Amino acid sequence: MMTNHGRKHQREPALEPEILLEKTGVQRTVAVLKEGQTIFRQGDTTDAVFYLQKGKVKLAVTSKSGKEATIAFFGAGSFLGEEAIAGTQLQRLASATTLTRVTVLKIERKEMIRVLHVEPYFSELFVSYMLARNARVQADLVDQLFNSSEKRLARALLLLAQFGKDGAPEKVIPKISQESLAALIGTTRSRVSFFMNRFRKLGFIQYNGVLSVHSSLLNVILHD
């Protein structure tokens, strides 16, 4: 019984990425970036993995003609650039840009691979994160295929506010252009503007210099 309790106690840090990164002695570089700065650019070499400690980041791709499309938003506790450890993708397929002031850890590819091999708790944490990310991608695909643009926008705003994650949601989300939201959910800026005004009139969101999201916005997703 004492042995089991000991094992249970040892596994707890795996639930806290920052504590685990510290305890495992992962070699990393810490950077504090302002809003609008780039963590990595499309076409850069995939030489490192990043862990987002604080702030929010936008992931976007740019076409040959220069058109940009936002494909995802990430908050604290997210890994970025994880394709680096595969070794098959030599260049970044997207750019990561800060939406707020950000604290990010940079872990070089060789160090990340080493730690995944020698630290089982960290490896378990990372695999769990990637499985959750994969489930999120599938949910995004279903969202695009079967839900209306209004529901897609509501879901995007709730995800940005981190509703559904452990702990209290942030509710206040960083300044994001309607163009970026339109690109993310696959609709036009005018439709985003229309639905944002509707959400505000219904009391689902507030906008007084900053955007606040209320849990009542869930009604848009749950209503058939």
Secondary structure in CASP SS format (residue, H / E / C, confidence):
PFRMAT SS
TARGET T0000
AUTHOR 0000-0000-0000
METHOD secondary structure of the structure
MODEL  1
M C 1.00
M H 1.00
T H 1.00
N H 1.00
H H 1.00
G H 1.00
R H 1.00
K H 1.00
H H 1.00
Q H 1.00
R H 1.00
E H 1.00
P H 1.00
A H 1.00
L H 1.00
E C 1.00
P H 1.00
E H 1.00
I H 1.00
L H 1.00
L H 1.00
E H 1.00
K H 1.00
T C 1.00
G C 1.00
V C 1.00
Q C 1.00
R C 1.00
T E 1.00
V E 1.00
A E 1.00
V E 1.00
L E 1.00
K C 1.00
E C 1.00
G C 1.00
Q C 1.00
T E 1.00
I E 1.00
F E 1.00
R C 1.00
Q C 1.00
G C 1.00
D C 1.00
T E 1.00
T C 1.00
D C 1.00
A E 1.00
V E 1.00
F E 1.00
Y E 1.00
L E 1.00
Q E 1.00
K E 1.00
G C 1.00
K C 1.00
V E 1.00
K E 1.00
L E 1.00
A E 1.00
V E 1.00
T E 1.00
S C 1.00
K C 1.00
S C 1.00
G C 1.00
K C 1.00
E E 1.00
A E 1.00
T E 1.00
I E 1.00
A E 1.00
F E 1.00
F E 1.00
G C 1.00
A C 1.00
G C 1.00
S E 1.00
F E 1.00
L E 1.00
G C 1.00
E H 1.00
E H 1.00
A H 1.00
I H 1.00
A C 1.00
G C 1.00
T C 1.00
Q C 1.00
L C 1.00
Q E 1.00
R C 1.00
L C 1.00
A C 1.00
S E 1.00
A E 1.00
T E 1.00
T E 1.00
L C 1.00
T C 1.00
R C 1.00
V E 1.00
T E 1.00
V E 1.00
L E 1.00
K E 1.00
I E 1.00
E E 1.00
R H 1.00
K H 1.00
E H 1.00
M H 1.00
I H 1.00
R H 1.00
V H 1.00
L H 1.00
H H 1.00
V H 1.00
E C 1.00
P H 1.00
Y H 1.00
F H 1.00
S H 1.00
E H 1.00
L H 1.00
F H 1.00
V H 1.00
S H 1.00
Y H 1.00
M H 1.00
L H 1.00
A H 1.00
R H 1.00
N H 1.00
A H 1.00
R H 1.00
V H 1.00
Q H 1.00
A H 1.00
D H 1.00
L H 1.00
V H 1.00
D H 1.00
Q H 1.00
L H 1.00
F H 1.00
N C 1.00
S C 1.00
S H 1.00
E H 1.00
K H 1.00
R H 1.00
L H 1.00
A H 1.00
R H 1.00
A H 1.00
L H 1.00
L H 1.00
L H 1.00
L H 1.00
A C 1.00
Q C 1.00
F C 1.00
G C 1.00
K C 1.00
D C 1.00
G C 1.00
A C 1.00
P C 1.00
E C 1.00
K C 1.00
V E 1.00
I E 1.00
P C 1.00
K C 1.00
I C 1.00
S C 1.00
Q H 1.00
E H 1.00
S H 1.00
L H 1.00
A H 1.00
A H 1.00
L H 1.00
I H 1.00
G C 1.00
T C 1.00
T C 1.00
R H 1.00
S H 1.00
R H 1.00
V H 1.00
S H 1.00
F H 1.00
F H 1.00
M H 1.00
N H 1.00
R H 1.00
F H 1.00
R H 1.00
K H 1.00
L C 1.00
G C 1.00
F C 1.00
I E 1.00
Q E 1.00
Y E 1.00
N C 1.00
G C 1.00
V C 1.00
L E 1.00
S E 1.00
V E 1.00
H C 1.00
S H 1.00
S H 1.00
L H 1.00
L H 1.00
N H 1.00
V H 1.00
I H 1.00
L H 1.00
H C 1.00
D C 1.00
END
